[in-house]
């Protein structure tokens, strides 16, 4: 992004596209982010923007084919931007400037956090907003009365089995579900982890839902057709 030009959601309000804000926090499962982004970007009527935490960026530094440099994803059609913590204050703020985490919230039709690490889940449950992703989460319009549209946050937790089964995890998920409701439905959709051999060597639940299933859940949620192999 041009550091001197602040992102303005209003410029995209009538582009006729479904806006998917795809985010990753610090987990090994971040290596699946490019696959999720590429698959969603195959839809002609989609615009994808990406947010990563600083820790998530460590998994996409061009180490291997499955770990491309994060910045390379913007070369893919319909992946229209990648946003980092430093973009929030790319230049000193003056009155009238757009605020990035608010503009990203206004822009997005859905926020997909895949993976959601144990640390970011804990911060989310407690309303902490110490990076760009958590600031977007904290500013989310859970009632739909501000943006005049009910929008959801889809979370795909990923963590060690012991962390997933820890009592505090259950408590935090309950807090997120109950506190993000408008009395009828929660604004948060849980993409429940699966059981498999984890990168740490343990075997058990806590692994992020298969990335293909995440793509299918997002497609179904926002009404996108399931693409066949080779479709673009």
KEKE-3310 file (N, C-alpha, C; in steps of 0.2 Angstrom, whole numbers, plus 5000, padded with zeros to 4 digits):
npx = (5004:5002:5010:5007:4994:4979:4968:4952:4936:4924:4927:4926:4913:4903:4907:4902:4907:4910:4917:4930:4938:4953:4961:4976:4983:4997:5001:5007:4998:4996:5003:4994:4986:4989:4984:4970:4967:4970:4961:4948:4950:4948:4935:4925:4918:4923:4933:4948:4956:4970:4975:4988:4995:5011:5017:5012:5017:5029:5029:5027:5038:5044:5051:5049:5040:5027:5026:5026:5033:5024:5020:5020:5007:4999:5000:4991:4976:4962:4966:4968:4975:4987:4988:4997:5002:5010:5005:4994:4998:5005:5009:5010:4995:4982:4968:4954:4959:4958:4955:4963:4959:4945:4941:4943:4935:4922:4923:4923:4913:4913:4923:4937:4946:4959:4973:4966:4975:4979:4983:4978:4965:4962:4965:4955:4943:4944:4943:4955:4965:4978:4984:4983:4974:4967:4961:4953:4944:4939:4932:4922:4905:4894:4880:4875:4869:4877:4884:4874:4871:4871:4885:4897:4910:4921:4929:4944:4950:4967:4978:4989:4984:4983:4981:4970:4961:4961:4953:4952:4951:4938:4930:4934:4929:4915:4913:4916:4906:4894:4895:4895:4883:4867:4856:4848:4857:4874:4888:4899:4906:4910:4923:4926:4941:4950:4955:4972:4989:4999:5010:5019:5021:5013:4997:4981:4965:4963:4970:4969:4954:4953:4959:4952:4939:4937:4937:4925:4916:4916:4912:4899:4893:4893:4887:4893:4896:4902:4917:4923:4938:4950:4942:4941)
npy = (4994:5012:5021:5034:5036:5033:5019:5018:5014:5018:5020:5008:5004:5002:4992:4980:4968:4954:4956:4949:4948:4941:4934:4930:4923:4920:4905:4888:4884:4894:4893:4888:4898:4905:4895:4895:4909:4909:4900:4906:4918:4914:4916:4926:4937:4942:4950:4950:4954:4954:4951:4950:4945:4950:4939:4929:4932:4927:4914:4914:4918:4915:4902:4890:4881:4879:4889:4903:4920:4932:4944:4941:4936:4946:4947:4939:4938:4947:4946:4959:4967:4968:4969:4976:4978:4989:4997:5004:5015:5022:5035:5050:5053:5064:5076:5070:5061:5044:5029:5014:5002:5004:5007:4995:4986:4992:4990:4976:4961:4949:4943:4932:4922:4913:4904:4905:4908:4902:4912:4924:4921:4922:4935:4941:4936:4944:4957:4964:4974:4975:4975:4976:4967:4963:4975:4977:4967:4971:4982:4978:4978:4971:4971:4975:4987:4999:4998:4995:4982:4965:4956:4943:4935:4923:4910:4900:4890:4885:4875:4867:4851:4850:4863:4866:4858:4864:4870:4884:4888:4883:4891:4904:4903:4901:4914:4922:4918:4921:4934:4941:4941:4947:4945:4936:4929:4924:4934:4927:4913:4897:4888:4872:4864:4850:4833:4827:4822:4834:4848:4849:4837:4830:4820:4823:4832:4850:4854:4865:4867:4858:4866:4866:4863:4875:4884:4880:4882:4896:4900:4894:4902:4915:4914:4909:4900:4883:4880:4871:4860:4869:4879:4897)
npz = (5000:4997:5008:5010:5007:5014:5018:5012:5015:5008:4995:4989:4991:4981:4972:4969:4973:4984:5000:5007:5022:5027:5039:5050:5064:5076:5073:5068:5058:5050:5038:5029:5025:5012:5003:5007:5004:4990:4985:4988:4981:4968:4964:4954:4958:4970:4982:4991:5006:5017:5033:5045:5060:5069:5073:5065:5053:5053:5049:5035:5026:5014:5016:5010:4997:5001:5010:5005:5002:5011:5005:4991:4988:4984:4970:4965:4956:4962:4976:4985:4994:5007:5025:5038:5055:5056:5046:5051:5057:5047:5043:5053:5061:5057:5061:5053:5045:5039:5049:5050:5055:5058:5045:5038:5045:5041:5027:5025:5022:5028:5041:5042:5053:5052:5055:5071:5085:5102:5110:5103:5104:5118:5120:5112:5118:5129:5125:5122:5112:5104:5092:5074:5069:5081:5084:5073:5076:5089:5086:5079:5072:5081:5082:5070:5068:5066:5054:5047:5043:5046:5051:5051:5061:5057:5065:5066:5076:5081:5089:5101:5108:5122:5125:5118:5125:5138:5152:5152:5139:5135:5143:5137:5124:5126:5132:5121:5112:5119:5122:5110:5105:5099:5105:5098:5088:5088:5083:5080:5072:5074:5068:5070:5078:5072:5074:5073:5069:5076:5072:5082:5086:5095:5095:5092:5096:5091:5080:5066:5057:5042:5028:5016:5020:5027:5017:5010:5020:5021:5008:5008:5018:5013:5002:4990:4975:4975:4968:4954:4951:4943:4939:4937)
capx = (5000:5005:5010:5004:4986:4975:4963:4945:4931:4919:4929:4924:4906:4898:4911:4898:4910:4910:4923:4932:4944:4956:4967:4980:4987:5003:5001:5010:4993:4996:5005:4988:4983:4990:4979:4963:4967:4970:4955:4943:4951:4946:4928:4926:4915:4926:4939:4951:4961:4973:4978:4992:4999:5018:5020:5009:5021:5035:5028:5027:5044:5047:5055:5047:5034:5021:5027:5028:5033:5017:5019:5019:5000:4995:5001:4986:4970:4957:4969:4968:4979:4989:4988:5001:5002:5013:5000:4989:5002:5011:5011:5007:4988:4979:4961:4951:4962:4954:4958:4963:4955:4938:4939:4943:4928:4917:4924:4922:4907:4915:4930:4939:4952:4961:4971:4965:4979:4977:4985:4974:4958:4962:4964:4948:4938:4945:4943:4961:4966:4985:4987:4978:4969:4962:4958:4947:4939:4936:4928:4917:4899:4891:4873:4873:4866:4881:4886:4867:4872:4874:4891:4900:4917:4922:4936:4946:4956:4973:4983:4991:4979:4982:4979:4963:4957:4962:4947:4951:4949:4931:4928:4935:4924:4909:4913:4915:4899:4888:4895:4895:4876:4862:4850:4846:4862:4880:4891:4904:4904:4916:4925:4929:4947:4950:4960:4977:4995:5001:5017:5023:5022:5007:4992:4974:4961:4966:4972:4964:4950:4956:4958:4947:4933:4936:4935:4918:4911:4915:4908:4892:4891:4892:4883:4897:4896:4908:4921:4926:4945:4952:4938:4944)
capy = (5000:5018:5024:5041:5035:5029:5015:5021:5009:5021:5019:5001:5002:5000:4988:4974:4962:4951:4958:4944:4950:4935:4935:4924:4925:4916:4897:4885:4883:4900:4890:4886:4904:4906:4891:4898:4915:4908:4897:4911:4923:4911:4918:4932:4943:4942:4954:4947:4957:4950:4954:4945:4948:4949:4932:4925:4933:4923:4907:4916:4922:4912:4897:4884:4882:4880:4895:4909:4926:4934:4950:4938:4935:4952:4946:4935:4942:4948:4948:4966:4970:4964:4975:4975:4983:4996:5001:5008:5022:5023:5042:5053:5054:5071:5076:5069:5055:5038:5025:5008:4996:5005:5006:4988:4984:4994:4986:4968:4958:4944:4942:4925:4922:4906:4902:4909:4905:4902:4919:4929:4919:4924:4943:4942:4935:4949:4964:4967:4976:4978:4975:4978:4962:4963:4982:4976:4963:4975:4987:4974:4980:4965:4972:4977:4994:5004:4997:4993:4975:4960:4953:4938:4934:4916:4909:4893:4890:4881:4875:4861:4848:4852:4870:4866:4855:4867:4873:4892:4888:4882:4897:4909:4902:4903:4921:4925:4916:4924:4941:4943:4940:4953:4942:4931:4925:4926:4936:4923:4907:4893:4882:4868:4861:4843:4828:4824:4823:4841:4850:4848:4829:4827:4818:4825:4838:4856:4856:4869:4863:4857:4872:4865:4864:4882:4888:4878:4885:4903:4900:4893:4907:4921:4912:4908:4893:4879:4880:4864:4861:4872:4886:4903)
capz = (5000:4997:5015:5011:5005:5019:5015:5012:5013:5004:4988:4987:4993:4976:4967:4967:4975:4991:5003:5012:5026:5029:5044:5053:5070:5076:5073:5062:5053:5045:5031:5025:5023:5005:5000:5008:5000:4983:4983:4988:4976:4961:4963:4950:4962:4977:4984:4997:5009:5022:5039:5049:5066:5068:5074:5059:5047:5053:5045:5028:5024:5008:5018:5006:4992:5005:5014:5001:5005:5011:5000:4985:4987:4980:4963:4963:4955:4967:4982:4984:4999:5014:5029:5044:5061:5054:5041:5055:5059:5042:5044:5059:5060:5058:5061:5046:5042:5040:5054:5046:5058:5057:5038:5036:5047:5036:5020:5026:5023:5033:5044:5043:5056:5051:5061:5078:5090:5109:5113:5100:5106:5124:5119:5109:5124:5135:5122:5121:5105:5104:5086:5069:5069:5087:5084:5069:5080:5095:5083:5075:5073:5082:5082:5063:5068:5064:5047:5044:5040:5051:5048:5055:5061:5057:5068:5065:5081:5080:5095:5104:5111:5129:5125:5116:5130:5144:5154:5151:5132:5135:5146:5132:5118:5129:5133:5114:5109:5122:5122:5104:5102:5099:5108:5093:5086:5089:5077:5079:5069:5076:5063:5076:5076:5070:5077:5068:5071:5076:5070:5088:5087:5098:5091:5096:5093:5092:5074:5062:5052:5035:5024:5011:5023:5029:5011:5009:5025:5019:5002:5009:5022:5010:4996:4984:4972:4975:4961:4952:4950:4936:4938:4939)
cpx = (5004:5005:5007:4996:4983:4969:4956:4940:4926:4921:4927:4917:4902:4902:4908:4902:4909:4917:4925:4939:4947:4961:4970:4983:4993:5002:5004:5005:4993:4999:5000:4984:4984:4985:4972:4962:4966:4964:4949:4944:4949:4939:4929:4923:4917:4932:4942:4956:4964:4976:4982:4995:5007:5020:5017:5014:5027:5035:5027:5032:5048:5052:5054:5041:5028:5021:5030:5029:5026:5015:5018:5012:4997:4996:4995:4979:4965:4959:4971:4972:4981:4990:4992:5000:5005:5009:4996:4992:5007:5013:5007:5000:4986:4972:4958:4953:4958:4958:4957:4959:4947:4936:4939:4937:4922:4917:4922:4915:4907:4922:4932:4945:4954:4969:4970:4969:4976:4978:4980:4967:4957:4961:4957:4943:4938:4945:4949:4962:4973:4988:4982:4972:4964:4959:4952:4941:4936:4931:4922:4910:4894:4883:4871:4870:4870:4883:4879:4867:4875:4879:4894:4908:4918:4929:4937:4952:4961:4977:4984:4985:4978:4979:4972:4958:4957:4955:4946:4949:4941:4927:4928:4930:4917:4908:4912:4908:4894:4889:4895:4888:4872:4856:4846:4851:4869:4883:4897:4902:4911:4917:4930:4935:4945:4955:4965:4983:4997:5008:5021:5025:5017:5002:4985:4971:4965:4969:4967:4960:4953:4954:4953:4940:4932:4934:4927:4914:4910:4911:4901:4889:4889:4889:4887:4896:4902:4911:4923:4934:4946:4947:4942:4939)
cpy = (5006:5021:5030:5041:5031:5025:5018:5016:5011:5020:5013:4999:5000:4996:4982:4968:4960:4952:4953:4947:4944:4936:4929:4927:4919:4909:4894:4884:4889:4898:4889:4892:4906:4901:4893:4904:4914:4905:4902:4916:4920:4914:4925:4938:4944:4947:4952:4952:4953:4954:4949:4949:4947:4942:4927:4926:4929:4916:4908:4920:4919:4906:4891:4885:4883:4886:4901:4915:4929:4940:4947:4937:4940:4951:4942:4939:4941:4947:4955:4970:4966:4970:4972:4980:4989:5000:5006:5015:5023:5030:5045:5055:5062:5071:5075:5063:5049:5033:5018:5003:4997:5004:4999:4984:4986:4991:4979:4966:4952:4944:4935:4925:4914:4906:4907:4905:4906:4909:4924:4927:4922:4932:4945:4942:4941:4956:4967:4968:4979:4977:4976:4973:4963:4970:4981:4972:4967:4980:4984:4976:4973:4965:4973:4984:5000:5004:4995:4986:4970:4956:4949:4938:4926:4914:4901:4892:4884:4881:4868:4858:4850:4859:4870:4863:4859:4871:4881:4892:4888:4888:4903:4909:4903:4911:4924:4924:4920:4932:4945:4942:4946:4951:4937:4927:4928:4929:4932:4916:4903:4888:4878:4865:4853:4839:4826:4825:4831:4842:4849:4841:4826:4825:4820:4830:4845:4859:4860:4865:4863:4863:4872:4866:4871:4885:4886:4881:4892:4904:4899:4899:4913:4920:4912:4901:4890:4878:4873:4866:4864:4879:4892:4909)
cpz = (5000:5004:5016:5009:5010:5016:5017:5010:5008:4997:4985:4988:4987:4970:4965:4969:4983:4994:5008:5016:5029:5033:5047:5059:5071:5078:5067:5056:5048:5038:5027:5023:5016:5001:5001:5004:4993:4981:4983:4983:4969:4959:4960:4954:4969:4977:4991:5000:5015:5027:5043:5055:5064:5068:5068:5053:5047:5050:5038:5026:5018:5010:5013:5001:4996:5010:5010:5005:5005:5006:4993:4983:4983:4973:4960:4962:4961:4975:4982:4989:5005:5019:5036:5049:5059:5050:5045:5056:5053:5041:5050:5057:5062:5058:5054:5043:5043:5045:5051:5049:5057:5049:5035:5039:5043:5029:5020:5026:5028:5035:5045:5046:5056:5049:5066:5083:5097:5112:5110:5103:5113:5124:5117:5114:5129:5132:5121:5113:5104:5097:5081:5069:5075:5087:5079:5073:5086:5092:5079:5077:5074:5082:5074:5063:5066:5057:5043:5040:5045:5048:5053:5055:5062:5060:5068:5070:5079:5086:5097:5108:5118:5130:5123:5122:5137:5146:5152:5143:5131:5137:5141:5127:5120:5130:5126:5111:5112:5122:5116:5101:5103:5102:5104:5091:5087:5083:5075:5077:5070:5071:5068:5073:5075:5074:5072:5072:5071:5074:5076:5090:5091:5093:5095:5093:5095:5085:5070:5058:5045:5031:5019:5014:5025:5023:5009:5013:5023:5013:5004:5013:5018:5003:4989:4981:4973:4968:4960:4951:4943:4935:4940:4938)
residu = (UNK:UNK:UNK:UNK:UNK:UNK:UNK:UNK:UNK:UNK:UNK:UNK:UNK:UNK:UNK:UNK:UNK:UNK:UNK:UNK:UNK:UNK:UNK:UNK:UNK:UNK:UNK:UNK:UNK:UNK:UNK:UNK:UNK:UNK:UNK:UNK:UNK:UNK:UNK:UNK:UNK:UNK:UNK:UNK:UNK:UNK:UNK:UNK:UNK:UNK:UNK:UNK:UNK:UNK:UNK:UNK:UNK:UNK:UNK:UNK:UNK:UNK:UNK:UNK:UNK:UNK:UNK:UNK:UNK:UNK:UNK:UNK:UNK:UNK:UNK:UNK:UNK:UNK:UNK:UNK:UNK:UNK:UNK:UNK:UNK:UNK:UNK:UNK:UNK:UNK:UNK:UNK:UNK:UNK:UNK:UNK:UNK:UNK:UNK:UNK:UNK:UNK:UNK:UNK:UNK:UNK:UNK:UNK:UNK:UNK:UNK:UNK:UNK:UNK:UNK:UNK:UNK:UNK:UNK:UNK:UNK:UNK:UNK:UNK:UNK:UNK:UNK:UNK:UNK:UNK:UNK:UNK:UNK:UNK:UNK:UNK:UNK:UNK:UNK:UNK:UNK:UNK:UNK:UNK:UNK:UNK:UNK:UNK:UNK:UNK:UNK:UNK:UNK:UNK:UNK:UNK:UNK:UNK:UNK:UNK:UNK:UNK:UNK:UNK:UNK:UNK:UNK:UNK:UNK:UNK:UNK:UNK:UNK:UNK:UNK:UNK:UNK:UNK:UNK:UNK:UNK:UNK:UNK:UNK:UNK:UNK:UNK:UNK:UNK:UNK:UNK:UNK:UNK:UNK:UNK:UNK:UNK:UNK:UNK:UNK:UNK:UNK:UNK:UNK:UNK:UNK:UNK:UNK:UNK:UNK:UNK:UNK:UNK:UNK:UNK:UNK:UNK:UNK:UNK:UNK:UNK:UNK:UNK:UNK:UNK:UNK:UNK:UNK:UNK:UNK:UNK:UNK)
# end
